[in-house]
Amino acid sequence: MASAGGGVTDPVSSGEVVDGGRGSGEVRPGDAVRAALRRPADPVSADGHSADSLHSTSRPTDLAAETADGVRPGDLAREALRAARAQVRSGEASGPRVGRTPAERAVDAVARAGDVSRERARAVRQVLAGAFRMPSDASEPEHRSEPEPDVESGVAAHVPRSMAAPARDGDHRRTFAAFAPRPAASRFAETWWGNAWVAALEEGALDAKRLARGRSYAEQGSVDAITVTPGLVLAYVRGSRPRPYRVQVRLRTFGADDWERFLDAAVERPAHIAALLDKEMPESLAECGVPLLPGPGDLDPHCTCPDRGHPCKHAAALCYQTARLLDADPFVLLLLRGRGERELLDALSRRNATRAARAAQEQDPAPLPGVRATEALAARRLPPLPAPLPAPAHPEQPPAYPSAPGGPDAFQLDQLATDAAARAHALLATGHDEIGELTLWQDAVRLAAARPGSGLTAATRSLYASLASAAGRTPADLARAVAAWRQGGPDGLTVLEEPWDPPAGRFDRARPLLLAADLPAFRPWRNHLTHPRGGLQLRFGRDGLWYAYESEPDRDDWWPRGTPDPDPVGALTGLGGGDSEEP
């Protein structure tokens, strides 16, 4: 299509290209770009105007029509400005203006032409950006691509800055920030699985010099953010050119059978799961029959650089940096094999629970604590008890207790300890403790009666006072009870305190026996037989024995005397053998 200045209009400048290729003839973006590149530059005069525009005779009123015919916006603007200047000069010479002059209308046309020019330039840049964009791979993550350089304005070219898109990360996509430069080190990986990755790279490489260059690139921090997806590691690597290279390393993913074997091996030992949670890879798990770590030739690198080495230095740099990722988190290796961390841990948890439930069903139930009812009710014969140890001949003597000022009486403590030893010896020898059946009063009388010696000394009076106070009696009552206890023990105390009516028999035959012994006739009262002149009395006990009592004449103050005897005459005969104790 011919322009107003006699030039040839390219398809990029025409309305067909601006409208997206929907004109009379559809123009592809590639054709438009090639036509724009073949178009020669317009000759420019010394004053900055196009040579074609200098000879143009178009009026300002025809600018809009010429624009629609495909004239370039720059030529239109220059022609309109030139015509507007001429009109202004002519208007100033002719006198004052009336209404809207042709010059003003020309200025408006220039403004409209500038708007059209800007719209055309924006459309051309969009077409060029779409024409030079690399075809995207469906398996690669999307990234922002910045526009190509603006040739007319002289703006420097923009290049893609990063592959990182953390907002798009998920269980099957992880993005890692670029590593900072690091000093040269003898080993690029620290863990055994990271070193295994590096070994797979170096053993499968065809050129050691490219590996050294790639290692240097990695140490200098030339590798941008790294994106890891199942079977793919992707990143931009900055080389010698301004625009970085797009590098990817592919690795075969596991199939369903491989994952089954790996999961079975992981749940077989609880230490495997614990190690994975601690970001460690056990060697026994990596050698479970599934090729978890790559071998020589398993890494498949691809790069947009013109170098066709295997691998090129940019791919080698990405592989070295990936080894650092594996050092920090072995789940990156499992993601490369096809499973994300959350998906893998959920599968291990379910499989571990299933395994535990199956093991619980297969094993016998744990025995319950205690004895089963059938065993407790079953007839059984207990083994005989061992023979008891022989009892000592006599109770041991307790240790002596020293007296202390303000403390308990050492003698009384000694008496209590001796009594406890005697009771323990009796219980051990006979298996019965008669003292445990006594009342408080009877036990107080027993303790007082066990006091050695005769007569009421100062220590005895103190003991009698404390025991009588504890039992709610007087010391005189306690002294009389002690005499009865010493006469016949508990039965003697009962004879002293409890009168009773004996049945006919031995009690009735006692009076004739006393008369036969030349004694007067004793007066009976219940179980008592009293001398007619007083001073002498016999009491018949429930144990069938006769107990003798004496009192002062003309007084009813009876005290036990003598020794109990089945014969009333014999009980009176032994009156001289008793000791008298009075309070």
Secondary structure, DSSP 8 states (H G I E B T S, - for coil): -B-TTS-B--TTTSHHHHTTS-SSS---HHHHHHHHHHS----B-TTS-BHHHHT----GGGHHHHHHTT--HHHHHHHHHHHHHHHHHHHHHH-S--SS-HHHHHHHHHHHHHHHHHHHHHHHHHHHHHHH-----TTS----------TTTT-----------GGG-BTTBEEE---------S-S--SHHHHHHHHHHHHH-S-HHHHHHHHHHHHTT-B--EEEETTEEEEEE--SSSS-EEEEEE-----HHHHHHHHHHHHHSHHHHHHHHTT---HHHHTSSS--S--TT--EEEESSS---SS-HHHHHHHHHHHHHHHH-THHHHHHTT--HHHHHHHHHHHHHHHHHHHHHHS-----SS--HHHHHS--------------SS----------TTS--HHHHHHHHHHHHHHHHHHHHHS--GGGG--HHHHHHHHHHTS-SSS--HHHHHHHHHHHHHHT--HHHHHHHHHHHHHHHHHHHHHHH------TTHHHHHHHHHHHTT----EEETTEEE-TTSSEEEEE-TTS-EEEEE--TT----EEEEEEESSHHHHHHGGGG------
